[in-house]
Amino acid sequence: MDTKKIAIVTGASSGIGKEFVALMLKEEIDELWAIGLNEDRLKEVKETDKDRVRVFAMDLTQRKNLDILEALIISESVDIKWLINCAGYAKFCDYGGIDRYTSINMIDLNVSALVAMGLICLPYMQKGGHIVNMASQASFQPLPYQNIYSSTKAFVRNYTRALNVELKSKGVVATAVCPGWMQTRLIERAIVKGEKGTRVFPHIVYPDVVAKKAIKDAKKSKDISIYGLYAKLSHIVAKILPQKCMMGIWLRQQRLKSVSNDKN
Ligand SMILES: NC(=O)c1ccc[n+]([C@@H]2O[C@H](COP(=O)([O-])OP(=O)(O)OC[C@H]3O[C@@H](n4cnc5c(N)ncnc54)[C@H](OP(=O)(O)O)[C@@H]3O)[C@@H](O)[C@H]2O)c1
C-alpha cells in the first residue's frame, strides 16, 4: 500500500478551521481529514474537494472517538504532514453561569482532545511535519468571566511551545496560534445570558488572514503566530505589566470593573 500524505484539521466545519481546510488543499497532500460536529456543515466542506476531503462527524470530547481515529490512522498507511487543532469553544460568564459538566467539557475539548490528537498523530509524522494548535490572545493573561476558557488557551500556548522544543530532533514543528477576536461562530456560541460576561470585542478580524499567517509562520518554524498589531501589542504589554494590572484593564474594557468591585 502506498503511503498517503494527509492533513488533519479538527474544528473543520466552521470558522478558522474551514479556512485552514481551504489552505491545506493548496498543499501537496493526497487527502484531507476534516473533523467537526455538525454533519451538514461538514457536507459543505466535503464539496470543496470531493476527491481529497474525507469528513468525520465526531465529538472529540468522547474518548472512544479518539480511539476510533487512532485505529483508522493505524489501519491506513499515512504520513501526516499537518495536524491542525481548531476544535474548541468558549463560555463567557462567571464561574456559576454554566453547569459543572460544561465547565469540564470545555477543558476536555480545548485541552485534552488537542493533546490527544497530537499524541495519536506524532508516530505517523516525519521530518517536515507540522502541528498547528489554536491558542488565543486570551492565553496572555488570566481573564475573569471567562476564567476556564482563557486558562485552556494558556495551557495550549505553553504546551505547544514546550512540545516544539521536544520535537526539534524529530524535525516536526509545533506552532501555537494566538489571535485576538475573530469573526466566527465562537462568539455567538459563547455568550451566556446574564449580567456578567464578555460583551466588547475590539479589533475583531476575519479568520482567513489569521490562518494564512499561521501557515506562513509554521513554515518558518515559528513556535508562536500572532496576527495583527492589537494582539502583538497585548502580547508585549502582558509581559511587562503585572497580571493583576492586566486583569484590571480587561475588566474596565469589558465594563465589568464596577460589578467586580461591588462583590469584593
Ligand atoms: N473566534 C475567536 O474570537 C477566537 C479567538 C482566538 C482563538 N480562537 C480559537 O479558534 C478555534 C476555532 O474557533 P472558531 O473561532 O473558528 O469557532 P467556531 O466557528 O465556533 O468553530 C469551532 C469548531 O469546533 C468544532 N467543535 C465544537 N465542539 C466540538 C466537539 N465536541 N468535537 C469536535 N468538534 C467540535 C465545531 O464544530 P461544529 O461547527 O460542527 O459544531 C467547529 O468546527 C478555537 O479553538 C477557539 O478557541 C477563536
The ligand as a Gaussian input file, in Angstrom:
#p B3LYP/6-31G(d) Opt

LIG

0 1
 N      -13.281000      33.388000      17.363000
 C      -12.386000      33.933000      18.156000
 O      -12.512000      35.115000      18.533000
 C      -11.171000      33.146000      18.553000
 C      -10.066000      33.860000      19.022000
 C       -8.932000      33.162000      19.402000
 C       -8.893000      31.779000      19.298000
 N       -9.985000      31.104000      18.850000
 C       -9.907000      29.631000      18.787000
 O      -10.035000      29.199000      17.435000
 C      -10.529000      27.860000      17.419000
 C      -11.646000      27.747000      16.385000
 O      -12.736000      28.541000      16.807000
 P      -13.597000      29.423000      15.808000
 O      -13.444000      30.821000      16.234000
 O      -13.295000      29.067000      14.407000
 O      -15.046000      28.988000      16.268000
 P      -16.201000      28.142000      15.581000
 O      -16.568000      28.731000      14.262000
 O      -17.249000      28.018000      16.630000
 O      -15.527000      26.707000      15.315000
 C      -15.364000      25.760000      16.334000
 C      -15.174000      24.395000      15.699000
 O      -15.042000      23.405000      16.738000
 C      -15.945000      22.325000      16.456000
 N      -16.348000      21.668000      17.692000
 C      -17.026000      22.213000      18.739000
 N      -17.229000      21.287000      19.688000
 C      -16.671000      20.124000      19.228000
 C      -16.550000      18.820000      19.755000
 N      -17.036000      18.489000      20.952000
 N      -15.937000      17.864000      18.996000
 C      -15.455000      18.158000      17.774000
 N      -15.511000      19.395000      17.234000
 C      -16.111000      20.358000      17.951000
 C      -17.121000      22.992000      15.771000
 O      -17.901000      22.033000      15.095000
 P      -19.421000      22.373000      14.577000
 O      -19.394000      23.709000      13.907000
 O      -19.665000      21.272000      13.621000
 O      -20.284000      22.382000      15.793000
 C      -16.382000      23.954000      14.855000
 O      -15.927000      23.290000      13.714000
 C      -10.981000      27.536000      18.855000
 O      -10.006000      26.734000      19.468000
 C      -11.032000      28.906000      19.514000
 O      -10.786000      28.831000      20.889000
 C      -11.111000      31.757000      18.457000

